[in-house]
Amino acid sequence: MNNPTTGIPAGQPDRPGAPPGLESGAMARQGRGAVLSAPILGLRQLHYYLELLSAGHRQAVHPDASFRSLRAERIALGIDLPELDTVPLWASKRADGSVSIPFVEFILDQTCRSLDAIGRSAEGVPEADRDALIAARGEIGAILAAATPDGETPPALPRLRDVYLPGEVLDRLCGPGGLAEGILQRCAEIVVSAVGEKGH
């Protein structure tokens, strides 16, 4: 399956660009139109999925008809799942603060798969970076487990149903300075290091 970021409500901070070091370093060495190496592709997919989660979270917490679609990013990654473009439109928040992000099980599972792909490229990077990657995988995996009914495996394709997660869990993951930002920063460092090592 293909592996695959957001709507920006008016007045909200713009989403981050490519993870630090990606466009200016490793990505530049790939050249336009080149086939991306596995770790760089994994990082771009991770960036997309985490931004997609953040898009749904922002739109649920601060609904606004004006938001930036991630369609271009999805197409650039070769993800033939146009329903993912609707994630911000269908996100919602209940009175108790819990938040529903469409296809959240699929998105979290693809996030885990992207982290796994980056982990496979992490040979030779500092142990602290590998440990941070393992910890991040564990935290995302725990949120996925909470979103997936007991005994079920995450869907291989986007599945639309009402899955509400505690608002504080998604705030911690998707909010400003949250887990997602830290994961992207650390994974960018790992990928740039791994690509640099293989280039020598």
DATANOR-V518177 format. One record per helix or strand. SS is the DSSP state (h for helix, s for strand). FROM is the first residue (numbers start at 1). LEN is the number of residues. Records with the same first field share a line. If there is no record, write none. Layout:
BEGIN
SS->FROM-LEN + FROM-LEN
END
This chain:
BEGIN
h->22-9 + 38-24 + 71-6 + 82-9 + 104-17 + 127-21 + 167-8 + 179-21
s->92-2 + 99-2 + 164-2
END
